[in-house]
Amino acid sequence: MSRANTFSCLLVMLAAVVVAAAPQARGQAASMSASSEQIAVVRTAFAGKEPAPLGATAEALKMPEALVASALSHVQTHGVSAIHFQAIWKSIETWGDAARIIIKGPKLFEI
């Protein structure tokens, strides 16, 4: 798997997990869809640069990772249904020692 494809798969998995773990506000799910202004800020931050982990970008922009993920252009993301999680995870298991998994909470992880 190429670096670009690997990054794309990881980005999708992270975005899915972040959205699933979105914080609750007053008993209702907080909006995790970026506004037009937030989209512009995120896309400017990524413009002309190598891909960066969403967490680092979110921290630098002081935005939740889910908002950063929702602001990416369609050429920067790929989506799959959650039913494919097992197949994706089995693929990750073949990556060997180069893969590092960081658990940030009960439902959020980065690879």
C-alpha positions in Angstrom: 0.0 0.0 0.0 1.5 3.4 -1.0 2.0 6.1 1.6 -0.8 8.2 0.0 -3.3 5.3 0.2 -2.2 4.4 3.7 -2.6 8.0 4.8 -6.1 8.1 3.1 -7.2 4.9 4.9 -6.0 6.2 8.2 -7.6 9.5 7.7 -10.9 7.9 7.0 -10.7 5.6 10.0 -9.7 8.4 12.3 -12.5 10.6 11.0 -15.0 7.9 11.5 -13.9 7.3 15.0 -13.7 11.0 15.9 -17.3 11.5 14.6 -18.5 8.5 16.5 -16.9 9.8 19.7 -18.2 13.4 19.3 -18.9 15.0 22.7 -22.5 15.4 23.8 -23.9 18.8 24.5 -27.0 19.2 26.6 -28.1 15.7 25.8 -27.8 16.3 22.0 -24.9 15.6 19.8 -22.8 18.6 19.1 -22.5 19.6 15.4 -19.3 18.1 13.9 -19.8 19.6 10.5 -17.5 22.5 9.7 -18.9 25.8 8.8 -17.9 27.6 5.6 -15.4 29.7 7.6 -13.9 26.6 9.3 -13.6 24.9 6.0 -11.6 27.8 4.6 -9.3 27.8 7.7 -8.7 24.1 7.5 -8.1 24.0 3.8 -5.7 26.9 4.0 -3.8 25.1 6.8 -3.4 22.0 4.5 -2.7 23.9 1.2 0.6 23.1 -0.4 1.8 21.0 2.5 2.5 17.3 3.2 -0.4 15.5 4.9 -0.3 16.0 8.6 -2.1 14.0 11.4 -5.6 15.5 12.0 -4.8 15.7 15.7 -1.8 18.0 15.2 -3.8 20.2 12.8 -6.8 20.3 15.1 -4.6 21.3 18.0 -2.9 24.1 16.0 -6.2 25.4 14.8 -7.9 24.9 18.2 -10.7 22.9 16.6 -12.0 19.4 17.4 -10.6 16.8 15.1 -14.1 15.9 13.8 -14.4 19.5 12.5 -11.1 19.3 10.8 -12.0 16.0 9.2 -15.3 17.3 8.0 -13.6 20.3 6.4 -11.3 18.3 4.2 -11.9 18.3 0.5 -13.2 15.1 -1.2 -9.8 14.6 -2.9 -8.2 14.4 0.6 -10.6 11.8 2.0 -12.0 8.4 1.2 -15.0 6.9 3.0 -16.0 3.3 3.7 -18.9 1.9 5.6 -18.2 0.7 9.2 -19.0 -2.9 8.0 -15.5 -2.9 6.4 -13.7 -2.2 9.7 -12.6 -5.8 10.2 -11.0 -6.0 6.8 -9.2 -2.6 7.2 -8.0 -3.7 10.7 -6.6 -7.0 9.3 -4.7 -5.0 6.7 -3.3 -2.8 9.4 -2.1 -5.9 11.3 0.2 -6.7 8.3 2.0 -3.4 8.5 4.5 -4.7 11.1 6.5 -2.7 13.5 6.3 0.5 11.5 2.7 1.0 12.6 2.1 2.8 15.9 -1.3 3.0 17.5 -2.1 5.7 20.0 -5.2 5.4 22.1 -6.6 8.7 23.1 -9.8 7.6 24.8 -12.3 4.8 24.8 -13.4 5.4 21.2 -10.6 7.5 19.6 -7.3 6.3 18.2 -4.6 7.3 15.7 -2.4 5.1 13.6 
